[in-house]
Amino acid sequence: AFEDVEDFDYLPPVFGIFGQFLRSGQINLLDAPESIGKTKMVLKWAANMSNGWCDYYDVEIPKKKTLIFTTEDDGGDIHESYRECKGKEGYLKIYRDVVDLRGDELKKLEATIRANDFGLVVFDPLLSYMHGVSDINSAKAVNEYLVPIRKVAMETGCCIVNIRHFNKTNFEVPRARRAGGSVQFNSCHRSQIVIDWHTEKKGVRVCTHERSSN
């Protein structure tokens, strides 16, 4: 009954791009309210990767390209912000159409990552690419998307970052759960970063590392 069970023990955890905060070869979660600067943070990661340097740790990292799937930001604005972060030309690609992250589309994604040496792939926002999910509060429904995506990350060594927006009605819950949906969103991702506004200092952003799983 378990002929299709796979063993990933031969794939050791890889830390890179942003040290322990972003896992290469895994899916990573970035939660934040709208218009707080999460895209700019992602572009800073992309720029660092294009230069093979992590300025946060002041260490070398693999020099690779970034692919951003987005249904929100204008491609010209993204490239302009990327250049402001001193990203190298030719190392950032943007895809503005919605894809279905299942079946053949997922196989195409894996082939694209391998063929273009992408080290960072971003889905902004994640739920735009899960339009076939039956219920975001169902662990089973969420797993049907996230587990195959995680497999692509593990087999290619790519760092996949999934962005979610805060639920505007969830102000009473901890930051790590402000985006709502099944707890499986948090559990399936190997790392979770949350950006939020400071509760007392107006205009100050706070970035916290809510989860890290080896």
C-alpha positions in Angstrom: 0.0 0.0 0.0 3.0 2.3 0.4 4.9 1.8 -2.9 4.9 5.5 -3.6 6.4 6.6 -0.3 9.6 8.7 -0.9 12.6 9.2 1.3 14.2 12.7 1.3 16.9 11.8 3.8 19.6 12.3 1.2 18.7 15.9 0.9 20.3 17.8 3.9 18.9 21.1 5.0 20.7 24.1 3.3 20.8 27.5 4.9 21.4 30.4 2.6 20.2 33.7 1.1 19.2 35.1 4.6 21.0 32.6 6.9 18.7 30.6 9.1 15.8 32.8 8.3 15.3 31.5 4.7 15.8 27.9 3.9 17.1 26.8 0.5 15.6 23.6 -0.7 12.4 24.4 1.2 9.2 26.5 1.2 9.3 29.6 3.4 6.4 31.7 4.5 6.3 35.5 4.6 3.3 37.1 6.3 2.5 40.8 6.4 -0.2 43.4 6.1 -0.6 45.2 2.8 1.7 48.1 1.8 4.3 47.5 4.5 7.3 46.8 2.2 7.4 43.0 1.9 8.1 43.1 -1.8 11.0 45.4 -1.2 12.4 43.0 1.3 12.1 40.1 -1.2 13.9 42.3 -3.8 16.7 42.9 -1.4 17.1 39.1 -1.0 17.1 38.8 -4.8 19.7 41.6 -5.2 21.9 39.9 -2.6 21.7 36.6 -4.5 22.5 38.3 -7.8 25.7 39.6 -6.3 26.5 36.4 -4.4 26.6 38.3 -1.1 24.4 38.4 2.0 24.9 41.9 3.5 23.0 40.9 6.7 25.7 38.3 7.6 28.4 39.8 5.4 29.2 36.4 3.9 29.2 34.9 0.4 26.1 33.1 -0.8 25.4 31.2 -4.1 25.0 33.6 -7.0 21.7 32.7 -8.6 18.6 34.2 -10.3 15.2 35.1 -8.9 11.8 34.4 -10.4 8.8 36.3 -9.0 5.2 35.3 -9.7 3.0 38.3 -8.9 -0.6 39.3 -9.5 -0.2 42.6 -7.7 2.9 44.7 -8.4 3.8 46.4 -11.7 6.8 44.8 -13.4 8.4 48.1 -14.0 8.1 49.1 -10.4 9.6 45.8 -9.3 12.6 46.2 -11.6 13.1 49.8 -10.4 13.1 48.7 -6.7 15.4 45.8 -7.6 17.9 48.2 -9.2 17.7 50.5 -6.1 18.8 47.4 -4.1 21.8 47.2 -6.4 20.6 44.0 -8.1 22.4 42.8 -11.2 20.7 43.0 -14.5 19.6 39.7 -16.0 19.1 38.0 -12.6 15.5 38.9 -12.0 12.5 37.5 -14.0 8.8 38.3 -13.4 5.8 36.3 -14.4 2.5 38.1 -14.2 0.0 35.4 -15.2 -1.7 33.1 -12.7 -0.6 29.5 -12.8 -2.1 26.5 -11.1 0.5 24.9 -8.8 -0.6 21.4 -9.5 0.1 18.6 -12.0 1.7 19.7 -15.3 2.1 23.3 -14.2 4.2 22.2 -11.2 6.3 20.0 -13.5 6.9 23.0 -15.7 7.9 25.1 -12.7 10.5 22.5 -11.7 11.9 22.3 -15.2 12.1 26.1 -15.4 14.0 26.3 -12.1 16.5 23.8 -13.3 16.9 25.3 -16.7 17.4 28.9 -15.5 19.4 28.3 -12.3 16.8 30.1 -10.1 17.8 30.1 -6.5 14.8 32.1 -5.3 11.2 31.7 -6.4 8.4 33.9 -4.9 4.7 33.7 -5.1 3.0 37.0 -4.3 0.4 36.4 -2.9 0.3 32.6 -2.4 -3.5 32.3 -2.4 -3.6 33.7 -6.0 -1.9 30.5 -7.1 -4.1 28.2 -5.0 -7.3 29.2 -6.7 -8.4 25.6 -6.9 -8.2 25.0 -3.1 -11.5 23.9 -1.8 -11.1 25.4 1.7 -8.1 27.3 3.1 -9.1 26.2 6.6 -8.8 22.5 5.7 -5.4 21.0 6.4 -6.0 18.3 3.7 -6.9 20.9 1.1 -3.9 23.1 1.9 -1.5 20.1 2.0 -2.6 19.1 -1.5 -0.9 22.3 -2.7 2.0 22.8 -0.3 3.4 19.3 -0.1 4.1 19.0 -3.9 5.5 22.6 -4.0 7.8 21.7 -1.1 8.9 18.6 -3.0 10.0 20.8 -6.0 12.0 23.0 -3.6 13.7 20.0 -2.0 14.6 18.4 -5.3 15.9 21.6 -7.0 17.5 23.1 -3.9 15.6 26.3 -4.6 14.3 28.6 -1.9 10.6 29.2 -2.4 9.0 32.1 -0.6 5.2 32.2 -0.3 3.7 35.6 0.6 0.4 35.9 2.5 -1.5 39.0 3.6 -2.9 39.5 7.1 -6.6 38.9 7.6 -8.0 42.3 8.4 -10.3 40.9 11.0 -7.7 38.8 12.9 -6.3 41.5 15.1 -6.7 39.6 18.4 -4.5 36.6 17.4 -0.7 36.3 17.5 1.2 37.6 14.5 2.1 34.1 13.3 -1.6 33.4 12.8 -2.8 36.7 11.5 -3.0 35.6 7.9 -5.7 33.0 8.8 -6.4 29.7 7.1 -5.4 26.2 8.3 -2.5 25.9 10.8 -1.0 23.7 8.1 0.2 26.8 6.3 2.5 27.4 9.2 3.4 23.7 9.8 4.3 22.8 6.2 6.6 25.7 5.7 10.1 25.3 7.2 10.5 29.0 8.1 8.0 31.8 8.8 8.9 35.4 8.7 6.4 38.1 9.8 6.5 41.8 9.1 4.2 44.1 11.1 3.9 47.6 12.3 5.3 48.4 15.7 2.4 48.6 18.2 3.7 51.8 19.8 6.1 53.6 17.4 4.2 54.9 14.4 5.7 54.1 11.0 8.2 51.6 12.5 8.2 48.1 10.9 9.0 45.0 13.0 10.4 41.8 11.3 10.2 38.7 13.4 11.3 35.1 12.8 8.3 33.1 14.0 9.3 29.6 12.9 12.3 27.6 12.0 12.3 23.8 11.5 15.4 21.8 10.7 
